[in-house]
Amino acid sequence: MDPVDARLAERLAELRAERGWSLGELAERSEVSRSTLSRAERAEISPTASMLNRLCGVYGRTMSQLLSEVEAEPAQVVRAADQRVWEDAASGFVRRSVSPPHPGLRGELVEGRLAAGADIAYDRPPVPGLEQHVWVLDGTLEVTAQDVRHRLFAGDCLRLRVWGPTRFRCAGPEDVRYALAVVLP
């Protein structure tokens, strides 16, 4: 078991307990099955990006905020070798938290990588009105938001506010690497 996954499981259980919710109540709010939530809180499974997105929405956090809560003391500088990497192997998504974590700040920088053919759909933002800047560093990325599809190439940058479903897709043939600046509303 990865230590980050173990701490994440513990934090997810704490967040539910802080609110006094049963697994059933959280399942209704997040639309994630009770059994999946239970397994995630016991660190029997590693949550997918989609599942974490749903839970972040219920708890009013961005994914980076949640992941930073399982880290030690916040630092002003995070060296490349020390930046936390989280992988959703099922979808081909790798997420690197580039910004030093700090719960009091409104912005963060993330590096995303999608394998060729990877397709991730989020049914809602973790925080409605979340501002995102997507800057493609290598490859080609398709981002769909509010039923508008944007095809981005290396060097292109898309800015949007997220109110509903979004989709990140790497049509290939090569992987895509992008920087994602996230700003809370």
N, C-alpha and C positions, 0 to 999 in steps of 0.2 A: 504494500500500500504506500503510495506516494504521501509524504508528510503533508503537503499542501492539501491533497484530497481529504486526508484525515481531519485536518483543522477546519476545512470547509464544511465537512459533514457536521462537525461539532458546532460550528457557528450557525448553520442552518437550523439545527435543533434548538439552539439558544434563541434565535429570532422568533421561532414559533412559540416557544415557552414564554418569552417576554410578553407576547400578546395574549397568552392564555388560550391559544387555539388548539383544538384537537387536530389530529392528522386529517380527519374527515372535513373539518372546516377549511383547512389549508388546501385540501384537494379541490373543494368547491370554488374557492377564491382563485386558485392558480390554474385550474383545469388540468392538473397533473394527477394521475391516479394515486390513491392513498398508499398502495403497496410500493409504488416507485418512490414516493416521498419517504416512506419508512426505510427503504433500502438505502436511499441517498443519505439520510440522517445517521444511519449505522455504518456508513462508509463501505457498504457492500457493492455499490456501484458508483462510478464517477458521473456526475450530472452532465448532460449534453449542453451545448450552448443554448439551444432552444429552451430547455428546462430552466436553466439558470436565468435566462431572460424573463421567463414567466414569474419566477420567484422574486427576482429583483423588482418587477412591476408591483407585486403584492406588497413587498417590503419598502417600496419607495426609494430604491437605490439603483445606481448604475452597476454594471458588472464589475467595473474596476473598483468601485467603492466596496462592494462586497468582498472581492478578492483581497483588497488592502486590509480589510478587517481581520484577515487570518494571518497577516504578516506581523512581524515584531515592530519595534519602534520606527516611526516614519523617518526617512532620511531626506536631506536636501538634494543629494546626488545619489543616483543609482547607476553603478558601472554596468556596462553591457553584459558582463559575465554574471552579474547579480540580478538582472531583470527577470522577473517571474514569467515563466512560460506556461501556458495552459493549453492542452490539446484536446480537441474533440475528435478522436480517431475515427468515429463512425461517420462523420461528415467531411473529414479532410481539412478541418479548420484548426489553425494554430494561432494563438493570441499571446502577444508579448506586451506586458505592462511596461511601457517605456518611462512614463512620468514617475517621479518619486511619489509614493502614496501619501495622501494627506486628506483626512475626512473633512476638513474645513474649507477646502478649495473647490471651486466650481468647474474647473477644466482639467482634462487629462489627455494624455497622448498614448495611443495604442498602436502597435504594429500588428497587422493581420496578414495571414498567409492562407491562401486557399489552393488546394491541389487542383490540377486540371480536371474539370468535370464536377467539382464540388459545387453544391447548391445549398445555401442556408436560408431558410425562411423564418422570420420572426413575426408572430401574429400581432404583436403590439410592442411599443417601446417600454423599457423599464420605467421611464419617467415621461409622461406625455409632454410634448413640446421640446423634447431634448434636441439640442442643436448638434449637428454632426458635420464635420469637414472631412471628406474622403479624398485623399491624395494618392494616386496610383504611382508607385515607385518602379515596379517591373510588371510586365504582362498586361492583360486586358481584364477588366472587371465590369460586370453588368450589375447596376444597382437599380432596384425598382422600389419606388415609394409613391404613395398616392396614385397608383395605377399608371405612373410614368416611368418608363425604362430609360436609363442613362447608360450608354456604353462608354466607358472611360479607358483611355490608353495611358501609357507611361507619361507622367508629367501632368496629366489632367487632374483637376480638383473640382469636386462637387460639394456645395454647401446646401444643407437642407435642415428643416425642422421636422422631427418625426412625431406624427400624431397617430399613425395607424400601422398596418403591416408593412414590412420591408423585406427585401430579398437581396442577397449578395450571391452572385453566381460567377464562377470562373469557367468560361466556355472553352478555354485552352487554345492551342494545344499545350502551352506551357503554364506553369503555376503563376499565380498573381501574388504580389506583395504590395501592401498599401499602408499608409499612415492614416489613422483615424483620430481626429481631434474631437473630443466630446465635451460639450459645455452644458451644464445644467441650466434650465430656464430660470 
